[in-house]
């Protein structure tokens, strides 16, 4: 999951005494220098209930000369944390993520960690043994996680640790997180010194105010030079030169930063954490032409199209697809109909093994013969089969909602994590994902609706998969009438499309009887369900339709209480926090319509009806209708909840929360019937 640049938004103010930025000058933050007064609580513990507080988090990155690797990137970090209670003990387990490289070029070194406890008026320190450091994870890309846990941690402890990472990979200039998703931070600082012959773009995210200072300096660097690659290369005859270069020195500081805890209706919390990351964009060595590193979307298309792990096999060496494609399209002349047949075949006959992949895990022929693969495998196979049928199809790369946003301006392939297919019929674009077994033709899972994506055609067309263009509609009709002391009813519902996909999956897995079995428990009275019926199970392009009859048994107290929403009411507000500091990101628009007709049972009369109401959310952004009326012995009721946008700003949060508070309250109200005298 990765961050996205977002506009500035000042952090919330906190009550209580918070330590000021000036209290943490560079001279005062020294490893091993802990005073008894440092154990005093700050306003964060008192006012936010924090289980740990990051007292200071200080990093610096710079370039240094190295005889073997030429220039190396040196990253140093020093962090100090106050453990408040047992729920903060997790802060004492430290994970250091870094790129090790194919031959261990990167080095993690100088790890020191100490725990401080206040015993009486004395500070007692316990140093971590180097044997406590171990490798937690190494993946095939060369990413490593080193892990250690500080000793002697208890409530009230102060811990601190420091380490250094040395890397020859200039592209891996370390990002910096000013904000934790677990604990508040009193002071965070990051200082980066960059030679003027390296050009980086800065990618920022978050809403915390970060002070920035830029200055310049000069420094001598020893740089490797060879005849093949010029400066920075080491493949040919290598010589080393000393260059006096200007440097750009950047310093960022933030203070009193609250933790940013993840809440419901969030794409990726990393879109909103206040941090800065870097992307090397160009080399500007002396007396050399500028050497771009970042590239263009066109260049990325060319690289992916030639890659054996992506596009190389889409148009060649795939004769093995011919017979099956011919069989599927025989007698069909319409391009969309051909595509639908091919799509349905891949979706229904191939098993997806994982759903977070950009590249092929094996050859197209292996995928075709094994009938399984990851999402990229199945969707690139789909593209190849569509092309084999003479159709205009292309891969599409995107980032799913939980993976974070991408940058339309910059072709950063590492920010994408998912591959689907696109079909252009000349009249319309269709976007297809054959890795999901219950998605219809031209449908994508809502997790794909995360903004910017790219069609990998020669034009590398940018598209926006916007949740504001995705509507999920639900309609429900209930008929109630009294009969022999019972209340009998019929229920008919067309769930939303994505609800239908999930229901199909569960029904195939567990059976229809298991689907209907728990439904009676959703009613306020003792209820039995019968005559359950589900239609359109095999038509994946439309929602299901659910029907059943039910019978409720009221008590004999002479009064009958009926919630007109039956089992469909919102029982709690989905927005529980009192405030929110980043947007509400719902996956789609919603339109839920519920209608009830109630024939008052013989021998009863209406004692009380809820009052009708209609409320708009910010005029045009949403609507709640709660309409009820009585005509003779018939009660008609209609509820509608409609949201016309999916993303709400933090400033809109209170209004949105109040809107759903009203919905929950109104949908809990009851019709009261009493026996006639």
N, C-alpha and C positions, 0 to 999 in steps of 0.2 A: 504494500500500500504506500502511496506516495502523495506528497503535497502538491497543491496548486496555488499559484499566485492569486491573492485576494486583496481587495482594498483595505486600507487601514481602518481600524475601529478601536477606540481607546478602551482599555480594560476596565472592568468594574472596580469601584473604590471599595476598600475594606475598612471596617471599623477597627478600632484598636490601634495600638502603637506599632507601626511597621518600621523596620530598620531602613535607614536612608541609604541611597547610593553612595554617598560620601563615606559612610562607615566602612565600606569595603574597598578601600584603595588597594592598589596592587601591593603596597608595602605591608599592609596589615594581614593579607591572606597568605600565610606561610605554612607549608606542610609541617605538621608536628607542633605548631604553636596554638595550643588550645587553652583558654583561660576559664576558671570556674564560672565567670559571669556569662560565658557563651552558652551555658546550660539553661539560662533563663528563657522562659517562653516568650514568643513574639505574638503579635496580633493574629497571625495566621492560625495558630493552635487554638487561641481563645475564641475566634470568631467564625472559623470555618470547620472546626472539628477535624482538622487534618491529622492523619496518623503518623506522618513524617513530614519534615520541612527541609527542602534543599536550601541550605544556608548560602552556599555559593557554588557556582559551576563555571569554571574558567577554562577556556581553551585557546590555543594558538596554533597556527599553521604557517610554516615558512619553508623556503627552499634552501638547501645546503649542498655544497659540493661534496661529491663522493668519488674516489678514485676508480671504483669498479663500475658504478652506474652513472657516472657523470653527475647530473643534478638529481637530488632526491627530495621528496616531499616529507617534511617532518611535522607530525601532529602530536601535540601534548595536551593532556587534560588533567585537571585537578578539581575534584568534587568533594564537598563537605555536606553531610546530611545529619539532621537531628532526628533521632527516632523517638517519637512521642509515646506510642503504646504498642502493644503486641501486633495490632493490625498493620503496623508500619515495618514489621520485620523483613518483609519482602525487599525493602530498599537496600538491605544488607547483602543481597545476592546480586552481583554485578555481572552483566553480560557485555562483552566487548565484541562488536561485529566489525570485521574488516576483511578485505580481499587479500588472500594469501598469495595468489599467483600460481602459475603452473609449476614453477621450480622454487617455491618459497622465497621469491624475491622480496616480498614484504616482511617486515620484522616487527613483532610486538615485543617491547622490552621495557625495562625500568618500571615494572609494576611494583607499587608499594601500597599497602593498605593497613590502616590502624583503627582500632576501636578505642574510644575514650569514655571512661565512666567516672562520675563524680562520687567519691567516697569521703563523706565529711566535707572538708574544704580542699581535699587533694584530688587532682586529676590523675587517674591511673590509666595507663595506656597498655593495650595488648596488640602486638604486631602480628600480622598474618604471616604464616609460614608459606614459603614459595611452593611447597608441595600441595597446597590447597588449590592451586590453579590447574585447571584441566580443560581439555577441548570438549565442548558440548556438541558441536555440530560442524561438519564439513560437507558442502554439497558439491555437485559435479561442476559448478561454475567457478569453484575456487573460493567461495565465500566461507568464512570461518567464524565461529562463535567461541571465544574463550570465556570461561565462567569461573567465578570464585565467590565464596561467602565469607564475610568478615567474622572473626571470632568474638566471643564474650559479649554478644549483643544482648541488651535488655532494655526495658522501658527507660527512656531518658538518655540512652547512649548517644554520643556523637561519633559518626564514622567518617573517614575520609580515605580517598584513594587517588592515585595518580598513575599514569602510564604514558608511554610514547609509542607511536607507530611510524615506522620509516618505510617509505614506498617510492619506487622509481616511476610509478604510474602517475603522470601529471594529471591525467583525466579524472583521477579519484581524489580531488580536493575535498576534504571532509565537509559534510554539511554540519549545521549546528542547530540544535533545538533549544530555543529560549524558554519553552514551556513544556512542562511534563503533563502526561495524561493521568498521572497518579497523585502527585504531590505538588503543593505550591512552591514557588522558587522566590527567594528573597533577592538574589542577585545573580545575573548571568552575563558573562562577557565572552566575546569571541574576537580574536585579533588575527588577521591574515595579512601576510606580506607576500606580494606577488611581483616577480621581475617584470619589467615592461615588455619583454619579448613573449610573455604568455598572456593570452586574452581570454577572459572568462565572461560568461553571462551569469548574472545573479538571478536566482529564482526564489521568490519570497512567498510566504503564506502567513495567514493568521491575522489577529486583530489587536494584539498587544502593541503598545507603543514601544518602539525600539529606537534608541538614540544611535545615530551613525556619525562617525568621524573619519575623514580621509586625510591622509598626509602623504608626503613623498620622502624618499631617501635615496641613498646610493649604496651599492654593495658589489663586491667582486664575486664572480661565479666561474667555476671551472666546468666547461661543457665539452662533451664528447662530440667529435666531428669525423664523419667518414665520407668517402667520395661518392657512395651510392645514395645515402640518405641525408647528407649535409649535417647540420647541427641536430644533435639529439639522437642520431643513429649510431649503431654499433655492429653493423653487419659486414662492412668491408674493412679496409685498412683504417683503423681508428687512431686519431690524434686528439689531444686535449688542449683546449685553448682557454685562457682566462679572459673573461669579458667584464668590463666595468659597466654596470647597468643601473639605470634608475629603477626604483621600486615604488609600488603603490601600497600603502599601508592602510588597511581598513580596520576599524574597530567598531563593534556593535555592543551595546549595553542595554539591558532591561532590568527593571527592579519591581519587586512586589507583584509577581506574576502568578495569578491563580492557576490551579490545575484545570485542565480542560477535559472533563470527564465525558465519555461517550454516552449519548442519549438515543432514544428511539428516533426513527426518521432521520438518520444520518447516513450519507453515502459512505464516506470514509472519514474517520476523525482526522486523518492526516491531511485532508484538504484544509483543515482549519487550525491545526496546531501552529503556533507562531515559530517559524524556523526559516533558515536560509540554506539553500543548496546551490551548487555551482556546476556549470558545464563548460569544459574547455571548448572554445570556439575557433581559435586560430593560433598558429605560431608566428611570431614576428622577429625572427633572428636577424642580427645585423648583416647587412649586405646580401640579404636573401629575399626573394619574393615572399609575400604573405602566403602561408600554407594553411588553408582552411581545414578545420577538423570536424566542425559540426555538420557540414554538408547541406543538402537540400532535399526536399521531398522527392524530386525527380531522381536524385542519386540513390535515395533509400529504396525507391521502387526498383531501380536497376539491380541493386545488390540483392534484394529479396527475390526478385524474379530469377536470378542466376543461382540462388542458393539451393543446394540439394536438400536442405531442411525446410524449404518453403515452396518456391515456384518453379524450380527447374523441371520437374516431371509433369507439369500441368498440360503441356502440349506435345511432348515427345516421349517415346518409349512406353506408351500406354495403350498399345494395340490390344492388350488383354481386356480392355474395357469394351471393345467394339461389339462383341456378340450380345452382351447384356444391354448395352445402350440401344442397339438395334431392336432387340426384343421388346424393351420398354416403350419405344416410340413408334413401333410398327403401326401403320394405319392412321397416325395422328399428324395432322397438318398444322395445327395451331401451336405456336411456340410456347405460350403459357401452359397449355395442356401438356406438352412434352416435358416442360420443366417440372410441373406438378407430379407427373408420374415418376420421374427420376428422383425428385426430392422425397416422395413418399417411400420409394424403395430404400433409399439410404437410411432414412429416419427409422423405418420399421424393421430393417434387417441387420443393422449394425449396432453394436453396444458401445456406449461411450464409457471410457475408463477413468477420465478425469475432466474437469471443467475449468481449467485455469492455464491454458496453454496457447502459445502463439505459433510454435513451430511443430513440424512433423516429428514424430517419435520413431518412425520407420518409413520405409518406402511405400508409395501408393499401391504397388503390387502386393506387398505384405498386408496392408490394410484391407485390400479387396479380398484376399484369400482367407484372412483370419476373421473377418467380419467384426473387428473391434479396433479401437484406438481412442486417442484423446479428442477433444473438440476440434483442434486444428486438423488432425488426421481425417476426421469424418467430413469436415466442411471443405477441405482442400480436395478430397476425393470427389465430393459433390461438384465442385468447380470443374474438375477434370472431366467428369461425366457429362456435365452440361455443355462444355466446349466440344466434347466428342460428338454431341448431338447437333453441333453447328450453332449453338446458342451463345449469346454475348454475355459471358459470366466472368466475374473477377472476385478475388479474395477481398475481404474487408478486415482491417485491423482496428481494434477498439480496446478500451479499458473498461472493465466492469465497474459497477458502482462501488463495491468494497475495495477495489484496487486503487481508486483515486482518479483525479482528472488528468487529462493530457493537455499539451500546449499546441494550439493550432499554428503558432508562429515557428516552433522549433521541432524538427523531426527527431525526437528523442525516443528511439525504439524501446528503450528500457521501461518506458511508462505504459506500454501496451501489454496486455496479457491475454487477449482473446482473439480468435479468428473465426469469422463467419463467411458466408457467400453472398454475392450480389448478382442479380440477373437484370439485364436491361433489355426489355422487349421492343424498345423504340418508342413505346407509348408510356411506359411506367417502369420504375425501378422496384424490384422486389428484394427484400433482405431476408436471408434464409439461415436457419440454424438446425442442421440435421442431427445434432448431438443430443437434443432434448426429445424424448420419445413421444411427448403428447402435444407438441407445438404444431399448429397448422401451417400450411404453405403461406409464406409472406408474413409470418409472425415471429417475433423475437421475445425472449424472456425479458421481463421488466428490468432485470439486472444489467442488461445491455444498454439501457437508456441512461447514458451518462455523459451526454454532450458530444464533443468533437470525436470523430472517427474518420478513417481514410479508406476510400475505394482504391485498391491497387491496380488501377488501369494506367495506361501511359500518362494520363493527365493528373493522376493521383488526386482524385476529386475529394475535397473535404465535405463531410456531411455532419449534421447535428442530429443525434438521437436524443431528442429532448423529451423529458417526462411530461412537460406541459402540452405535448401533442399526443399523449397516450391517455385515453379515457377508459376507465373501468366502470361499467354500468351494471346494476343489479335491480331486478324487479321482483316483488313478492306480492302475492294476492292470497288473502285468507278469508274464508267464509265460515261463520259461526251461527249455530242455531241450537235451541234447547229441545231436548227430546227425552221424556220419561225421567226427569231429574238429572239427566246428564247433559253435557254440552258437547255437541258433535261439530266437527269442523273438517274442512279440507284446506290443504296447504299446497300452493303452487309457486315455485320460485325458479327464476332464471338467474343463476349466480353470475358473478363476473367471469370474464374469460380466464383469468389466472386462477381463480378459485376452482373453476371447472377443470383446469389442467391438473391441479392437485387432487381433486376428487376422483378423476379418472385413474390416477396413479394408485390411490388408496383402494378404490373399488376393485381394480385388477389384482391388487396384492391380497386384499382381505375378503373380498366378496361383497355383494350388495347387501346381504342381511346384516353384516357388521356395520355398514354405513348407517342403516336405519335404526339399529339397536339402541344407541344412546340418545336419540332425538327427543324422546319423551321426557328426559330429565331436564330439558331446558325450559319446561313450562312450570308455572307457579303451583298448579294443582296436580294431583295424581293423574297421569296421562298415559294412555296406550296409543301406539301408532300402528296403523294397518294399511294394506293395499299400497305399499311403496312402489314407486315407478320412476325409472330414470330413462330419459330418451336422449338421443344424439350421442351415445357413448362412443361411437366409431367415427363421428364426424368431427375431426379435431379443429376444424376451422370456425366452429360456432360454439357458444357456451352450451352446457348441459341444460336440461329442464328436469326439475325434481318435483314429484307430486306424491302426496300421501294423505290419508285420512287420519284423524285423531279423535279421541274421546276423552274428555276431562270430567273428573268426578268432584263436584264441589262439596263442601261440608254442609252440615244440617243446621247451621247457626241462623238461618233465615236471611243472611246477607251473602252476596256474591261479589267478589272483587276480581275484576278482569283487567289485566294490562293489555291494552289494544295492540301493543307491539309483540305480544306473545313471547317467543324465544328470540326475537330479532333485535331487542333493545340494546343500546350501548349501556353497559353496566358500570363502566368506569371511564374516566377521562384518559385518553392515550397520552396526554401532555401533563405530566405530573410535576415537573420542576416549576418552582415559582418564577424563575427567570432563565433566560437562555442567551448565550453570548455568540452563537453562530447560527446559520440559517436552519430552518426546518426543511428537510429535503424529502418530501413524500415521493414515492415511486411513480405516481400517476395521478391524474385527475379522478374524481369520483362523482358518481350520480346514483344514489340509492333511493329507490321509490318503493314504498310499502303501502298497501291498500287493504283495508278490512271492511267487511260488511257483517254486521251482527244483528241477528233477529232476536229480540229480547224474548227469553223463554216464557212460556205461558205460566201465569201465576206470579210473575215478577214485574216490577216497574223500576224505572230509572230513578235512583236516589241522588246520584251525583255524576256529572261528566267533567273531564278535564277541560280547561279553556283552550281555545284555539290561539295559536300565535304564529307569527312569521318574522324571521330575523334575517337581515342581510349581513354578510361579513364584508366589511370595507366596501360597501356599495355593490361592486360587481364581482367580487372575488369568491363569494360563496353565498349559499342560501340554505336556511332551515325552515321547512314548513311543518306545522303540526295543526292539522285542520280536522275538526270533528263536528258533526251535527246529527240531530235526531229528527226523524220524521215518523210519527206514529210509533210503531214498535220496532223500527229499524234504525240502527246507528251506523253511520258511514264515517270512516276514518281514513286519513291519508297523511303519511309522513314522508318527507323528502329531504335528503341531505345532499347538497351539491357543492363541490369545490371546483372552481374554475381555474385554479393554478396549483402547481405542485410544490413550489419553493416559496417559502415565506421568510422575510428578513427577521433578524432578532428584534427589531422594533415592532414587528407585527405579532410577536410571540404571545404577549399578554392578551391581545384581542382574540387570537386564535384559540388560546386556552379557555378564555371566557365563553367563546362560542360553543366549544364542546362541553363545557360545564353546563350550559343551558340545555344542550341536547340530552345529556345524561339525566338531568333533573326532570325535563319534560317527559322523556321516554320511560320514566319510572312511575308516572302518574297512572291512576287506575280508574276504570269505570266501576261505579258502585251500583249494584242492583239489590233490591230488597223484595222480600215476599209481600204480596198484597195482603192487606188485612182481611 
